[in-house]
Amino acid sequence: MITVNAVKLEVFKHLFQAVAEEMGETLRRTSHSPNIKERRDYSCAIFDADGKTIAQAEHMPVHLGSMPQSVAEALKQFTLQPGDAVILNDPYHGGTHLPDITVVEGVFVDGHEDAVFYVANRAHHADVGGISPGSLPIATEMFQEGLIIPPILLKQQGVMNDGVLQLILRNVRTPEERLSDLSAQLAANRVGIRRLLSYVRDHGLQTVTAYARGLQDYAERVTRSLIEDIPDGTYRYEDFLDDDGQGTHHIPIRVTIEINKDHATVDFSDSAGQVAGSVNAVRAITVSATFYAFRAVVDEEIPSNEGGFRPLTIITRPGTIVDATMPAAVAGGNVETSQRIVDVVLGALAQALPRKIPAAGQGTMNNLTLGGVDQRDISHPRAVAYYETIGGGAGAGPTWDGVSGVHVHMSNTMNTPIEALERELPLRVRRYQISRKSGGVGKFKGGDGIIRTYEFLCPMTVTLLSERREQGPYGLAGGEAGKPGEAWLTTIHSKTSTKLPGKWHGTVHTGDVLEIRTPGGGGWGKKD
């Protein structure tokens, strides 16, 4: 029996974290698409022999609680052997939305028949098919959103399953880019496997597994300590999605949080039923967003692992906007509804911790997807598909102004540099600046949003999937709401500008200009 001591536990916390971070660096450096290489829209994590999270890199918060479900589904379908790699993206079997593709592999040690650890990474692919480029369409069922990949072996005993690979590549608009990014995901897992095996060689399997359990227990203790600091009681909050893109508006998400000593019950049962549009979220997204919100208010830096979930009971009702059932469209649930779930959880916690919780951030990822044929070199026309999110304003807090022009909460991705965007796509970025005075007024001011203006150099198909266009991010303690976002399309033929809805799909022509203004964050406190 190995006794875990505090000093060595801290060492192993950083060792495990380093594995996930190194996997992420490998994925970023070896990928091809700007979405992964520049925006860093991916997550990497390591898991114990039971598929429970040991550590996850500080990548995408929306993946915090959903990656374990991917591993669980992979292990439900397969008993992995050395060299096996499971691929999946099915939101109803371990995924989040179809562009997020996850690859899971086992870590095997001589003398042990079963895997002693698992590694996994998830990357957002710029296109996985579906009715519109970028695979975030204004859809009414998941089948319209792209290729659905249930848990299936991409590699078996080290040999690539060419049938599966070709099936995937045949169903996407940019197969060469997809192949490069999938290869990068496999490379990232190899790095994770190699590094964990080096720890086993240096410290012994018993020691490594003991400290993995120790870190999970440590995360549980810290999370329970946080919850104990929240006054016992029941706290409620509700906020709304603008619409689903299919005619349903003002969609409520409601939460009731009950704090009882060191345990929290978070109940979303009274939220709206699932809708026709694609803003439905699967339960894994709701779990991720809830865990993120609690973790965000912990003063101490804790590992992102399974232990942090133990003090939380999360209740959802199947068939709702926060626990969708097949075949509901879910592309926007991952990117938009996740943000509103964070807003309502933090809104409820603000009643208990008024001097700790900030006002709402921009509350949207401002998703832009586009595609077409790059005809700038007429001798070599090529298909292109692109996806990016755009930052906005962060909410102000009890002692600070909100930050301007950043990704907030469940996004955490980087900016796509103009140079990378214009190199890869037939676009010209004509304007990129802070949207002044868009943050909510208050004793402390909400952060300002962003203005990003694109000129199209070829005809393209464009989809916008965004929120906070009707109601701005809320302020707290008397602070004002942030300014809602908006988008305008100016056509070369008519020379007129048209304000676009938050969910929009259409065709643009050479010379057309799209301007996106993202929301500002909410203000905190009454202005003197």
N, C-alpha and C positions, 0 to 999 in steps of 0.2 A: 504494500500500500504506500503510495507516494504522497507525502505531505506537501501541499502547495504553500509556498511562502510568498509574502507580499512583494519582495524585491524581484524575485524571479518571475512572478506573475506579470509585473510591469514590463520586464524584458520580453516575455512571450507575447504580451499584447502588441508590442511593436513588431515583433517577428512575424506574427500572423498578419498584421495589417500590411507589412511590407510585401508579403506574397501577393495580396490582392492589388496593391498599388503597382507592383512590378508587372503583373498581368495586364493591368490597364495601360501602362506605358508601352508594352509590347503591342497591344491591340491598336493603340493610337498610331504608333510609328509605322506599322506594317499595313494599315488599312489604306484604302484608296479614296473613298468618298469624303468630301468636305464635312459632311454631317458627323462622321466619326473622327476624322483626323483633326478637323479644326474646331467643331462645336463640342466634341467629346461626349457625344450622346451614347453612352455605354455604361455598364457596371460590371464589376468583377467581384467574386466572393469565393470563400472556401467553406466547406461543410464537414461535419463529423460523419462517422460511419452510419448514423441514423438519418442523415440528410438534414441535420439541424445546423443553422448558421453558426460559424465560429467567428468569422470576420468578413466585413465587406468594405471595400475602399470607399472613400468619400467622393463618390461619383454622382449617381442619380438618386435622390431621395425616393422617387416614385417606385424604385425597384427594391426598396428596403424590405418590404414584407411580401413582395410577390416572387422574388427569386427562389425562396424556399419552396414555394408551391410548384415551381418548375422542376426542381430536383425531386420533390415528392412524386410528381406525375411520372417522371422518367424512371424512378425506382419502382413504381407500381407496374410499369409496363415491361421492364427489363431487369434482369440480374446482370449487371455490367461485368464484363471481362476486360483484362488488360487490352488496351488498344481500341476499345469501344467508345463511340461518341454519339450521344443522343441529341438530336436537334428538334426543336418545337417552337411554335408561335401561337398555338390555339388558345385564345383567351379563356375558353371553357375547360381547358386541360393544362393549366399551369402557366399560360401566357397572360399578357395584359392587353395589347392590341397587336394586330398582325404585323406591322413593320418591325416590332421588337422580336428578334430571333435569338433564342437562347441555345447554347451548346453546353452539355453536361458530360463530364468524364470522371472516371474513378481513379484513385491513387492506390496502387498495389505495392505491397511489401512482400519480399520473399518469405515463404513459410505461412502466408495467410491467403486463404482461398478467396475471401471477399475483400472488397475495397475497404481501406482503413480511413480514407478521407474521400471527399469529392470536390472537384473544382467546377465552376460554371461562370460563364460570362454572357451578357445580353447586350446586343447592339441594335440600334435603330437603323434599319436599312432604308435608303431613300426611295425605294420602290419595291413592292412585292406583288405587283399586279393590281387587279381590281378595275373599277370603272373609270378611274382618273389617275393621271400620273402623280406619284408621291404616296398613293395608297392611304390618304386621309380624306375620302370623298364625303360629299353630303349624301350619305347612304341611308337606307331604310332597313337593311338586314346585313348581317356580317358577310354573307356570300358576295356582296358587292364590293367589299373592302379589300379583297386580295386573296392570295393563295393561303389556304389554311393548312398548316403542317402539324399534325398530331405528333406526339412523341414517337420518333422513328430513328433507327440507326443510320447516321450519316457515315460513320466508319464502323467496321466490324473487325476486331482483332488487328487493327492497324491498316486495314485495307479500305479505301474509299468505296462507298456504295454508289457507283456511277449512275445507277438507275434513279436513285433518290436525288442526286445532285442535278442530273439533267432535267428531271421533272421540275425542280425549283427554277433552274435557269431558263427553261422554256416558258415559264409563266410570268416573267418579269420583263420590264422594258429595257433594262440596262444590265444584261447578263454578265458582261465582263467586270463591271464594277461590283456586282453581287458576288461573283466568284472571288475577287480580290478580298472583299470584306469578310467572307466566310473563311477564307484561308487565314486571315489575320486572327479570327476568333479561335481557330484551331491552334495557331501558334501561341496565343495567349494562354490557353489551357496547358500546353506543353511546358511553358515556363513555370506555371503554378505547380504542376506535378513535380517537375525537377527540383524546385525550391523546397517543397514539403518533404520530399525524399531526402534532401540534404539535411534537414532538421532531424529526421528520424535517424540518420547515420550519426549525426553529431551528439544527440541527446538520448536516443533510445525511444522506441515507440511508446512505451508506457509513460515516460515523462511527457512527451509531446501531447498525448491524448489526455493525460491528467491536467495539464495546463489549459488545454482547450476547454475541458469541462469547467475548470476553475474560472476562466474568463466568462463563460456563460453564467455561472453563479454570481460572479462579480457584477455583471450587467444587471442581473435581477435585483441584487441588493441595492444598487444605486438607484434604479428605477423605483423600487419600493420606498426608498428614502425620500425621493422627490414627491411621491404621492402622499406620503405621511405629512409633508409640509403643506399640502393643500387642505384647507379646512374641510372637515366632513360635511357633506351636504349634497344637494341635487342642483345641477346647473343646466340650463337649457339655452339653446340658441338656434336660430334659423337664418338662412340666407338663400339666395335664389340664383339659378342659372337663367340667363336672358331668354334662351329659346333652344329648340332642338334642330332648327333649320327646316322643319317640316310642318310648321304652323302652331306648335305648342309653345306658349310663352310663360315666363315667370314660374319656373319649375322649382319647387321648394326642396331644400335639403335640411332636415331637422335632426338635431342631436340632443339627447339627454345624457348627461354625465353624472354618475353617482359615485362619490368618493366615500369609501368606508375604510378608514385606517390606511393600510398600505396597498389597497386594491382599488382599481377603477373599473367600473362597468360603463361602457360607451355604447349607447343604444341609438341606432339610426332607423328604427322600425317605422317611424311616422313620416319618413321621407316619401316623396312622390313615387308613383309607380313608373316602371320603365316606359320610355317614350318611343315614338316611331323613328326619330333621328338617332345620330350616332354618339350622343353624349351619355349614353348608359355606361356605367362602370361595373366591372365584375368585382366580386367580393375582395379579391386579392388587392385591388387598388385601394379600396376603403381601409383595409388592414394597414397597408403601407402608409397611407396619409395620416391615419390615426397615430401609428407608432412614431412617425416623423414629428407630429405636433407635440407629443409628450416628450420626445427626446430633445426637441428644440428648446424646451424650457428648463432642461437640466443644466445646472451651473458647471458640473463636473463633466469632462470629456469621457464618454463611455464607449466601449466597443459596440458596433452595430451587430448584434447577434441575437440568437434565439432567447437568451435569458431576459432581454428587455421586454419581450412579449408576455412573459409569464404573469406579471401583475395586472394585465389588461384582459378584460372580457369584452369582446366586440360583438355586438348583436346587430344583425341585419335581417331584413325580410326578403326572401327570394322573390324575384319579379319586380324589384324596385330600381330606381335610378342608381342606387349604390350597391345593388346585388342582382345584376341583370341575369336573365336566363336565355338560353338559346332559342331563336337565332337573332336576338337583338343586336343591332349595330353598336359597336363599342369603340370605334377608332378615337372618338373625342373624349370618351370616359377617362382614358389614361392621361390625356394631356390637359383637359379642361375641368372635368368634374373632380378630379383629384385635387385641383387647386381650391375648389369651393369646399370640399370636405375639410381641408386644412383650415379654411376661413371659419367654418362653423365650430370646429373643435377649439380653435384658439379663441373664438368669440365667447364660447362657454367658459373656458378656463380664465378669461379676463375678468369674469365676475368674481372668481375666487382669488385671483392673483392680479389685482388691478395695477400694481406697480411693477409688473414684470412683463406683461404681454403687449406687443405692439399692435397698432392698427393694421388693417388689412393691406397687403401688398397688391400689386396689379391684378392678381387673381386670374391670369390667363397666360398662355404661352404664345399667343398671337401666331398660330401655325400658318405657314405659307408653303404650299406645295405647287410645283409647276413642272411642265414637261413638254416636249416637242422634239423637233429635229433641228439641230444646230447646222445652219446652212451658210455660215460665214466662210467656210472653205468648201466651195461648190464641188470640188473634186473628191472631197471626203466628208459628205454629210454624216452626222452621227446622232443617234437617239440620246436624249438627255432627260433625266428626271432628278428633281431636287426638292429638298425639304429643309426648312429652317424655322427656328423659333426666334422671337425678338423680345428683348428685355423691356422692362418698364420701371415703374417706381416702386420702391419698398415702403412699407408703412412706417410712420414715425412711432417712437416709443416714449415711455415716461420720462426719459432724460436725453433723448437723442432725436435728430432729424432723420428722416428716411433717406436712404441712398438712392441716387438717380441712375437710370439707365442700366439696370442689372436684372438678371434672372432671379426670381424669388421662389422660395419654398420648393415645390416638387420638381422644378426644372433643373436649376443648378448647372446648366450648360454654359458654354462660352459663346462669345460673339463670333459670327462668321466674318473674317476679314474681307474687306471689299476686294483686295487683290486676289484672294482665293476664289471669291464668287465670280468675278469678271473673267478670271482665267478659265474656269470650268464651264461657264454658261454664257449664252448669248444675251447678256444683260449689261446694263451700265447703271451703277448706283449714282444718282444725281444729287442726293442729299442724305446725310446721315448725321443727326445732331440730337441734342437734348430738346424735348418739348417743354419749353419753359412755362412755368406757372400751371402745370397740370397736376402737381401734387396738392393734396388737401391742406387747407389753412388750419393752423392751430398753434398752441404754445410751442409745439414742435411740428415742423412742416413735413408732410409726406414727400417722398422722393418723386422727381419728375420722370415722365415717360420718355419715349424715343420717337423721332420722326425718321423714317427710312423710305426713300423714294427710288423706285426702279423704272428704268426705261428699257423696253423690250426691243431687242435687235433682230428678232425673228418671231413669227407667229407662235404662240404657245397656249397651252391649256393651264388655267390657274384655279386653285382652290384656296379659299380662306376659311379657317376654322378657328373662331376666336370668341371670347367672352368679354364681359364688362363693357359692352357697347351701349347698354340701356341704363344700367345702374352702376355708378362708380364704386370703387372699393371703400368700405365703411371706415369712418374715423372712430376714435374712442375718447372717452372722458371729455366730450364736448368738441373734439376736433371734427373738422369737416371731411366729407368724402373726397376721394381723389376724382379727378376728371375722367369720364369714360373715354375709351379709345374710339377710333373711327378709321375708315379707309375710303379713299377717293380714287376713281379711275378716270383719267383724262384720255380720250381717244383722239388719234391723229386725224381721223376723218372729220369728226364733228367739232373738234376743238373745245368740247364742253366737258365739264367735270361732273361725275355722278357719285353720290355717296352710296357706298355698298353696305349691305347688311353684314352682320358678324359672321354668318355662314353663307358663303357665296361661291359659285362655280361658273366659269365662263371662259371664252376664248378672247385672247388679246392679239393685236396685230403689231407689225413692226412700227415703232415710233410711239406706241401707246405708253402711258406713264401711270404707274400705281404708287400711291402714297399711303403709307400706314402710319398712324399715330397711336402709340400704345398708352394705356391708362397710367395715371399717376397713383401713388400710394396714398392711403388715408392719413389725415393729420391726427395728432394726439393732444388733447387738452384745449381749453378755450384760449384763444389769443388774447393777450392783455390789451 
